């Protein structure tokens, strides 16, 4: 009995692709572009390959210089000048790299997001714990992003309700209507606006000799209160490393489709992002340390007072407008990243279809989890007479309090040879990471002591 040829016909590549989930098809197409670039050894294609692979590391680090971070650095410079926090922020560059590089390896090796790994490896209890930790921290951090957007747009006389609502709509639209590649490229273009703070710091005409001397001095102003100083250290730590960054970069690596072959590019991406983050942070401290430090009541300056002082300084209205635009850009890029990190984490935890490559009708719960959390934060910012400056610093401190638990989960996963194989942490990476965790715990303990037993 003969069989028809149709029974033995092999399905075409197009048929196979059509049977795969939508997000898998998109990732395969992305990987195919990477494969073609990797196997054509011309210098032009090598450059295109590198440009195609970068993204998550730069995004997470520039988004870390968020509106809350800009406000924190500005207040830090106003309170303590050019001194202790210049070398401190230089130290934060390798700290941020050590932490975030681990997420690159974990995502590239496992092809799983951070929340999915915790739930799968440590069970529902710790999965719920980590998800609640992240969600609460993300909503609080998003509050600071909308604070920055509101304050920055107020310089251009835009009503708070309008500026906050438009920002929320923009963040939601980028997630819902853009595929991952386009979303990432748009976010990188927005992130490029962060560089505006560099010429502003130069235009402030700081004493560069004093800046260079500060690198080796770690000078703390005489009469500094331990409690307030520790509070500001925690705020700067909280804006340098935060729980959302772990979840965002690992899920971004997965959605982008990086493999173990791409780990070196991911590490370079993260290193460049860390350096950029540190430079921008230092320039903001230099800017306000030059123009605001030493003024009467500078220690109590909120961001509105700093903007007013900038307008009265040599920067004038043009410089103030540029600073305000940088503040809006910082809030916008961070809101985009943090909202995505919430959606990815919730989608991974609840086993929802989860990718920015999905159409909204295919994965509405995935998109809504992040968008609604951003909406909650936006509403908080619109509460009348809310103390924006105090709220911003407090949120950064809370982020630093949440960070040790998030770091411990990350370290356990990176030392699990069954998961990571030969890509487990090296000894120096573990020493570095545990030193960071120890410092966070110590700083939190010192601050807690000063709260319970304040100095007379």
N, C-alpha and C positions, 0 to 999 in steps of 0.2 A: 504494500500500500504506500503510495507516494504521499509526501507531505507538500503542502504549498510553500513556496519560497517565503511568503509573508510570515509564516510561523517561526522561521529561523532568522528573519531579518534583525539585525542589530539596531537598537534605537540610535537615532542621531544625537550629536552633542546638544543640539537645541532642545530635543525631547528630554534628555537627561536634566538639563538646566531647568526646564519648566517644571519638573517634578520636585525640585528642591524648594525649601522655604525661601521666601522673598529676600530676607536679610542675608541668607547664605549665597544666593545668586549674586547679590550686589558685592559681597565681599570677594567672591571668586573673580568677578570682573576687575575689582581693584587689584587683587593679587596678580591677575594676568598682566595688567599694565606694569606692575613692579617686575614680574618675571621677564617681560620683554626688555625692559630697561637694563636689568641685571645681566642679561646674556647678549648684550651688544656693547662691546668694550670701548666705544669711542668716549673721549673726554666729555663731550656734550651730553651723552646719555648717562654717564656717571654723575654729572652734575644734576641732571633731571631726576635720577634715582635718589640722590641725597635730598633734594628738595621735596620729593614725593614722600620720603620717609619721615622727615621732620614734621613736627606739629604738636603732639601731646606734651612733650617736655617744655617747649617754649610757651605753649598755652597755659599749662598749669602754673608755671613760674610767673609769667606776666600777670595772669589772673590773680596770683597771690599778692601782687602789688595792687590790690583792689582799692576801692574807695575807702574802705575801713583802714587799709594799710596806709594809704596816702595821708589820711587824717591823723592816724597814729604817729607816723613819721614827722608830720608837720608839728603836731603838739609836742613830740619828743624834742625836736630842735628848739622850739620856743621855750620849753621848760629847762633843758639842760645844755643847750648850745652845742658847739663843735667840740666834742670831748669824748666821753666814754662811749657814746653810741656809734661813733665812726668805726673804731676797731670791732665793736660788738657786731655791727651789721656786716663787716667784712668776714667775721667768723661764721655768720649765718649762711654765707654762700656754700661752703663745703657741707654744712649741716643739712641744708635743703637738698643738696645733691645726693648725699648718702641715703637720706630717707626715700627720695623719689626714684632713685636708680633701682631700688629693690622692687618697686612696682612694675618697672619696665621688664625686668627678668621674669617676675611672677606671671605677668600677663602674656608675655611672649612664649613661655614654656607651657603654661597650662591652657591658654586660650579661654580662660574664664575670668570673670570680673571678681573684684575683691569681696563683695557681699556673697556671691555664689560660692567662693572658696571657703569662707567662714561657715556658712550654713552647711555645706557639704562635708567639711572636715570636723567641725566641732559641735554640730547639732543645732536644733531649733532654739534652745535657751540662749546660747551665746550669739546665735544669729539674730534673734530678736533684740538682744542687748546692743549689739553693734549697730543694728539698723536704727534703733531709737536714738542711740548716741549720735549717729550721723545726721538723722533727720532734724533733731532738735538743734544741733550745732549749725546745720545748713540754714535753717529758718532764721536763726539769730544772726548768722553772718550775712544773709541776704538783706536783713534789716539795715546793716551798715552800707550795703551797696546802694540801696534806695535813698539812704541818708545823703550819700555823696552825690547822687544824681539830683536829688531835690536841692541841695545847697548849691551845687554847681550851676544848675539851670536858673536859680534865683538871681544870679549875677546878670543874667540876660532878661530879667523881669518875667520869667515864665512861671505861672502859678504852680504851687506844689502838686496839686491834684493832677494837673495836666501833664507835668513832667514825669511823675511817678507812673501814671497810667500808660503813657506812651512808651515808656521804658519796658513796662511789663508786657505790653502787647508785642513789642519788638522781640523780646526774649522768647515769648511763646511762639511767634511766627517763625523765627529761625529754626526752632526745634521741630515744629510740625511740618514745615513745607520744604526744608532743605535736606538733601541726603548728606551722609557723613562728610564726604570729601568737600562738597561745597560749603557746608556748615563750618568745617575746620578752616578752610581758606578765608572765609569771611571773618571768622573770629581772629585769625592771624592779622588780617588787615586792620581790624579795630585795635588789636593789641599793639600794633606799631605806633599808635598815638601816644603810648606811654613815654616815648622818648622826649616829649615836649618839656618834661621837667629838667632835662639836662641843660638846654640853653637858658632856661630861667635861672638855674643855679649859677651859671657863668655870669649872667647879666646882673646878679646881685653883688658882684665884685667881692667875693669872700677873701679873707686872708689865706692864700693857698699854703703859705708857710705854716700857719696854725693848723690847717687841715692835715698836712703831712706829719706835723709833730704829733697830732692827736692819735695817729695810727699806732704809735708805740707807747703812748702815755697812759691810756685808759683812765683819763682824768675824771674824777667825780667831783662836782662843785662842793665847796665847803658848806657844811650845815645841811646837807641833803638828808631828808627824813627817810629812814630805812623802808618804812611801809610804802610810801608813795613811790620811791625809787624802784622797789621790787615790783610794784604794781605796773609800772611802765615797762620794766624788763619783760614781765609776763605778757603784756600787751604786744610788745615787739616780737616775742617768741610766737605768740598766737597768730600773728599776721605773717610769719615766715614759714611755719609748718602747722598745718591744720588737718583734721580728719578728712574733710572733703577732698583734699588733694590726693590722698591715697586711693580713694574710690574712683575719682575722676580719671587719673592717669592710667590706672590699670584697665578700667573699662574702655577708655579711649584707645589704648593699645590693642585691645581685643576687637573693638568695632572697626579700627583701621586695618586690622588683619596682619599685624606684625608677627613674625616667627622668630625662632632662635637665631636664624641667619641675620636678622635685623637688629639684634641686641646692640652691637657696636654703634649703629646709627642712632638707636634710641638713647644710648648713653651720651653720645655727642649732643644730641638734641636737648637732653636734660642738663648737661653741663653748660651749654650756651644759654639756656633759659635761666639757670641759677646765677650765672655771672651777670646777665642782664638785670635780673631782679635785684641783686645786691647793688649794682651801680645806680639804678634808679632810686632805690631806697636811700642810699647815702646822699645823692644829690638833693633830695627833699629835705633831709636833716641839715645839710649845708645851707640850703636856701633859707629856711626859717631860723636856723641857728645864727645866720648872719643878720637877718632883718628883724627878727622878733625877740631873740634872747636878750635879756637885760632890760627890756621895757617893764614899766610898772605893771604888776599883776600878770606878767607873761605866763607864769605857771598855771593861771586859771583861764588862759585863752582857749576858747573853743574855735571851731573851724571858721565860723562867721567873723570872729574877732581877728583871726589871722588873715582872712581875705580883706577885711577893712584895712589892716595894717599894710598889706601888700599894695593896696591901691594908693596909700599915702606915701609909699616908698618910691625909690627910683624906678621900679617896674611900671608904676602908673596903671592906668586903666587897661592898656593893652596887655601887659604882663599878667594882671589879675584875670583878665578874660581867658588868656591861655592856660593859666593854672586851673581855672574853673572848667575849661574844656577837658583838661587832663583828668580832673576829678570825675567828670561825667563818663569819660572813656573808661577809666579804671573801674567804675561801678558797673558799667554796661558789660565789659568783657568778663568780669567776675560773675555777674548774675547769669550770663550765658553758660559759663562753665559749672557753676554750683548747681544751677537748675538741672543741667544734664546729669551731674553726679547723683542727684537725688533720684531721678528717673531710672538711671541705670541700676542703682542699688535696690530700689523697690522692685524693679522688673526682675532682677536676678534672684532676690529673696522669695518672691511670690511665683517664680517660674513663668512669668509672662513673656510673650514675644517682645524682645527688647533690642532695638537697634534704631539709630537715627536714619537708617536706610528704609524703614518701614513707613508705609502710608498711614495716615492717622486712623482711617477706618479699620485698619488691620491691627493697630496697637494703641487704641485710645487710652486704656488704663495706664500704659507705660508713660505716655506723654503727660497725662493729667496729674500724676503724682508729683512731678517736678513743677509743673506750671501752677498748680494750686498752692504748693508751698511758697512759691515766689509771690503769689497773690496775697497770702497771709502776711508775709513780711512787708509788702507794699502798704497794706492797710495800717500796720503798726506805725509806719513812718508818718502817716497822715493824722495821727492823733494830735490834737491841739496842745501846744506848749510842752511837747515831749523834750526832755533834755538831750539833744542830739550828741553833743560832745561826750558827756558822761556815758551815754548808752553805747557809743562806739568803742571807747576804751574797755568798758565792761565786757562787751561781746568778745573782744580779742583775748581778754583774760580767761573767759570761759572756754574759748577754743583751746588755750594752752592747758587748761585743767582736763579737758576731754582727751588730749593727745596721747598721754602715756598708755591708756588702755588700747587705743587704736594701734599704737606702735608695737605693743606686745603681741597682738594677733599677727601683725605683719612679720615680726621676727620669728614666731613659731612656724609660720608657713615657709619662710625662706630657709629655715633650718631643717625642714622635713625632706629627707633625701628621697623618700618614696614619691613625693610630688615633684621635686626640683631636679633629682638626679645629680649630674655633675655641676649644675648651676646653683647649688646651695651657697649660702653666704660663706665667704672666706673668714678666717679668724679676725683679721683687721676690721672687716665690715661689721662683725658682731660686736667687737670692742667699741667701735665708733658709735654704733646704734645704741648699745646699752649705756654708754656715757651720756648720750643725748637724753635718753629716758631718765637716767639718774638725775641729770641737771634739772629737767622739768619737774620731777618730783620734789627735789630740794627747793627749787624756787617757789613752788606752790606751798611747801611746808613753811618756808620763811614768811611768805605773805600771810598765810593763815595765822601764824604766831603773832605777827604784828597787828592783825585784826583783833585777836582775842586779848592780847596784852599790848595795847598801844603805848607808845612812848609818851611820857608826860610833856 
